[in-house]
Structures are given as structure tokens and as C-alpha cells.
């Protein structure tokens, strides 16, 4: 199942792609797509979009792109033909990112990173001094050996056998995975790959992998396997997930900003009704218990009962006589 690309991600790619193509006139279409890390279909879609881009609205003010003959030519793009220059904050961010990358165990491109750092430090001066004062901490919950094995499996396209802890069910599962990438997001390492147990792409948090074995089996994912767009975070709702409707008071309005939701309807008094999807409601029940009377489950009714029952059990355990919870509705 593919995910819809965000407008921000596409704009960033287009801004990078135009000067790149301008300086590689006549490049083979398949080669250009491979170097840019996208499919030929996506490249052609982007090139069609360029027809609408430019510094004005007249035909001679719009970018022109040709690719019908299997080679790409981009013209009338002089205004953005030069690669973008880094500002001070951007350079600082890049240097900190490179420091974080250099801290990755088992990384094979350390010399390249050090050369890039040296060039940035020589070009930015004060920014380099500021970057040197930043301490980079990469998720310490993952063993270096496990991370190195996962990266090796990705590079060599070897299938892996995992024993993975699912916290929401408090159980460990066995599964075979064809790895696609290892990525660090919000200070946590994740392994993304095609899970043969789920028959779909899955994202595994690596500090929850109890054991990992690289198998001597080809681990090439199916042709229709797609990487997730992680711009919005690690959680991606699915169409077959449970649809939940919540009524939130003004004090709980932050939930709609913090968690991915399908819709938000804000009332004049500041309260809101939100809908969201989830494959497992345990995390949601815990959230509702923490919110107390600031959140009410509108649907489904079975979730409302589960929240109510859990609250009653907690109150009974503390010997509280008045057991009328508000979180379940």
C-alpha cells in the first residue's frame, strides 16, 4: 500500500531537481530517476508539473521540460538553475546532522562525512563553532551489533528473522522481514521492511527487537512494496483500522495536534469533535484515562464501555466509592 506524498516533500524535491537537471542536459530518463531516488513515473509527473512553474504566467516565463525521447532536457529555468545556498541556520542544522550521522555504529561512509564536515566548517566559521558545542545523542536503547546487522541486511538484501515485542499486547512475535531501510526518527532507530507475517510494509522500533538473525535468503521486497512517508511521523493509519470519534474539551484540544486525526470540528466554546483511526485501542484507552473528564468517547460504543470498565476497576482498586468515570462517555 502506497502513501500519499506531502506537498512539502514534493516541493523540496522539485527545488533540488531543477538545478540538478539543468546541469545534466540530456540525461537518460531511467538514470535520472534512479539518481534522484524516485520512479520514472514520478519523474515524468514532476516534469509535467514544471510546465506550471516559473517566475510569471506568460509562456516564456515558465520552465520548459522535454523527455519524450528517453532523455531529459530542462530549459528556461535560469532563475533557479543554481543550487540553493545554505543560510547560517541551515548550515548549523546540517553540521549537527552530520555529527549525528557520524555517531551511527557500523557506518561505512565515515570518511565522506568527515570531508563534508571539514568543508562546511571552513565555509561557515561561526556556525562551525556553534555546532561544535552541540552534543549529539543517538538512541542508546539499541545495541550496536543489532544495528550493524540490520544495516548489513539492507545493503546485501538479506531476509531477517525477528523476535519483536509488541508493547500494546505485551507479547513477542516471530516474523520474517525483507528489510528496506534503517532510519532514525525522533531519537529512535527504526527498521522498515516487508513483513511476511503481515503481508505488508511495517515499521519496527529497534529497541523492541529482542533478537535479529540475518538469513542466507534473498530479502528483496515485492515490487509493490513502498516506503512510508515519515514527514508526519511514524504512525500511518490504515483504512481497515477502527474508526473512533472523540469529544474533547478545550483543555484537551491539543490531542488533535499531537496525534494524527482524520477530521476536527471545533465548536464555539473551544471544545472539538475529532475522528481518528487506530489498529489497537490500548494506547487510546490509556490516553483517555489520563485525560479524565476532558475527553468522551462518542463511538464506537464498545470502546466507550472498555474505557468505563477500566476506569471503574482502577477506582475500585483505590477503594473509591463514587465510580462514575467521565472518560468513557
N, C-alpha and C positions, 0 to 999 in steps of 0.2 A: 504494500500500500504506500503510495507516494504522498508526500506532504506538500502543502501549498507554500511557495516561497514568499517571504515577506518583501514588501516594496523596498525597505531599507537595504536588504541584502542584494536585491537586483540592481538598485541604483549604484551601490558600491561597486558591483561587478562591471556595470556599464562604464563608469568613470575610469576604471582601470583598463578596461578592454579597448576603448577607443584609441588612446595614445599607443597602446601595445600593438594594435593592428596597423595604425598609420605608419609605424616604423618597421612593419613586416609586410609590405605590399606584395600581394600575390601568393601569400602563404596558403598551403593546401588546407581545405576546409576541415578535414579529419584531424590533421596535425594541429590546427589552431584550437579545435575543440578539446583535444587531449591535453595540450599545454595549458589551457585555461581551466581544466578540470570540470568541463561540462560536456553534455552530449551534443552531437551535431544538430539534432532537432532544436535544442535550447539555443545553440549559437545562431541558427537561422532565425529563430523567434526574436532574439536580441537584435539582430541586424535589421529585421523588419521594423522594430521599434525605433531604430536610429533615424529612419526616414522622418519621424515626427520631432526629432531633436535638433536644436541649433540655437543660434543667438537671436533669431527673429522668426517671422512667419512666412516670408517670401521663399519661393523655391530655391533661390541662390543663397539663402541664409540657413538652409537645413543641411544636415550631414547626408552624404550620398554613399551608399554601400552596394557593392555588386559581389555576387558569389555563385551565379548560375553555372559557371564553367568549372566548378570544383575548387576555385581559388578565390580568396577574399581580397577585395580592393575597397579601401575607405578613403573618401576624398571630402573636401570642403569642411575639414574638421580642424583647421589650423588653430582656432581659438582654444582648443583643449588637446592639441597634439603633444604638448609637453607633459611629461609625468608630473603628478602633483608634488609640490614641495611641502615638506613637513614643517609645521609650526613648532614652537618650543614645547608646548604641552604634548603634542603628538610624538615628538622625538623622545621626550621623557617616558611616555607610555610605552613606546616601542623598546626602549632600553630596559625598562623594568620587565617587560615581557620576555626579552631575550635572556635576562638573568634568570627568570623563572624556567625558561626552556633549558638553559644550561644545567639546571639542578635536576633535570629528569634522569633517573637511573637508566643506564644502558643506552644512552643516546649516542648514535654513531656519527652525528654531524657536528661534533663539538668544535672542530677547527673552523668550520664555516661560521658558526655563531660567534666565535671569538674574533674573527676577522671583521664581521659586520659590526660588532660592538666597538672595535677599535676605530673604524671609520666614523661611526656615529659620535663617539667621544671626541674625535679630532674636529668634527664639524660643528659640534654644539656647545662646547666649552662649559658654561654654567649649568646647562641641563645635565651634562655628564656628572658634574659634582653632586647635583641633587639626586640623580639616580643611584650614585654610589652609597648614599645614606639610607636607601630603601632596603629593608630586609625582606627577602622573598621566602615564603614558606609554602612548600608544596605538600599536599595531603600526606601526613605521616602514618595514616592508617593502613597503607598498602605496602607490603614487603617488596623490596627492590627486585628480588628474584622473580616474584609473580608478575610484576610489571614488565620486566625484561622478557619473560616467557611470552606474555601476551603480545608485546611489540614484535617479537620474532615470528610469532604465528601469523600476524598480519602481513609482515614483509614476505614470508615464504608461502603464504596462502595454505596454511595447515589447519585442519579442523582441531578443535579443542573440546575436551570433556570437562565440564564444570560441575562442582558441587556448590550450589548457590543458596544462600539464606534469604528467605522471603519474610521480612520482619512482620508484615501485616498479618501473616498466617502463622508466624513463629514455627516455620518448618524449613527443612533443607530439601532442595530438589536436585535431581541429577539431569543433566541435559548436554547434548552435543551442539556446538556452535561453530558456524563458519565466520571467522572474525572479519570485520570490515574496517574498523579504526579503533584507536585508543585516544581518548580526548580528556582534557582536564577542564572542568567547568565548576565555578564557584568553589574552588579549592578541593574538589573531589575528582578522583580518576574514574572514568567510565570506559567500559568495553562495549562497543556496539557491533552486532553481528546478526546473522541469520540463525535463529533458534529452531532446530529441527523439532523440538517438543511443541513449540507454539506454531510452527509453520509460518513465521513472520519475523520481521526485524524487531529486535529487542535491545534495550539499553541496560547494561548490568553495572551497578556500582561496585567497584573493585574491592572496596574494603568489606564487602559482603560475600566475596568469593572465598569459600572455605578451602577449596583445592582446585588446581588447574593442571591438566595434563595435555601437552601438545601431542596429537596423534600423528602417525605417519600415514595420513589420509589427506587427499586433496580437499582443501577448505574453500574452494571458490563458491561464493554465494550464488543463488539463482539469478538469472538475467534481470528479473523484475524486482529484485531487492533494492530498496532505496534508503539512503542515509536520511536521518531526521534533520529537519531544520531546527537547530538548537538556539536560535536567536531569542526565542520566547521562553527558554528553559528546557529542562529535561522531560517534563511531563507533556505527553501528547494524547489528548482524549480520542477515543475511537467511537464509531457510530453505534457499535453494539454495547457500549458501556451503559451503566444505569444512569438515567436522567433524573436529576434532583432539582427541586425548587425550594429555595430558602427565602424567608422574610428576615431581613436584617435591620436592626435599629440603627440610628445614626452612629452609635458607639461602635458598631461592628461593620460599618461601611467599608473599612479597609480590606475586608475579605475579598471583595470584588477586584481590588487592585493587586492583591498579593497572589491569588490563585487564578488559574485560567478558567474563565466562565464563558458560556455561550451568549448570555444576554443579561442586561442590567436595566431595571426600570426604577428610576428614582422618584419618590413621592415628595410633595411639597414640604413635608415635615422632616425631610432628610433621611427617612428610612428607605429601604430599597428591597426589591424582589429580584433575586438572581436565579438563573438556571445554569447548571454545570453537569458534566458527565464524569463518571469515575468507574473504574473496573472493580474497585474494592472500597467499601464504605467504612472500614475500620478507622482510617485516618480522619475521615469526615466526622464520625461519631465522637472521636476524641476532641476534635476541634469544637464541636457543638457543646460538649460538656464543659470545655474551658470558657466558652462564651456565655454560658448560663442563660439568663433571660433575654440576652441581646440577640438571640437567633431562634427561629422557629422553623421546623420542617413542614413545608406545605405539601410536598409529595416527594417520593411515594409513601403511602401510609405505613408500609412495613418498616421503613427506615425510621419514621416518627415513633413507632412502637419500640423499636430497638433502642433508640436514644432514651425514651422514657424509662424502659425497663433497666437500662444500665444506670441511669441516674437514681432510680429507686433502690437498686442494690447498693450503690455507694452510700446513700443516705442511711440505709438500714445498717450498714457496717459500722457507721459512726453513731448509731443509736439515735438518729434524728427522728422525732415523731412526725413532723409535718413533711410528708413526702409527696409534694406536688411540684414536679420539675417543670420548668418553662421551656427548656431547650427542645423537647420533642414535639411541642405543639399541643 
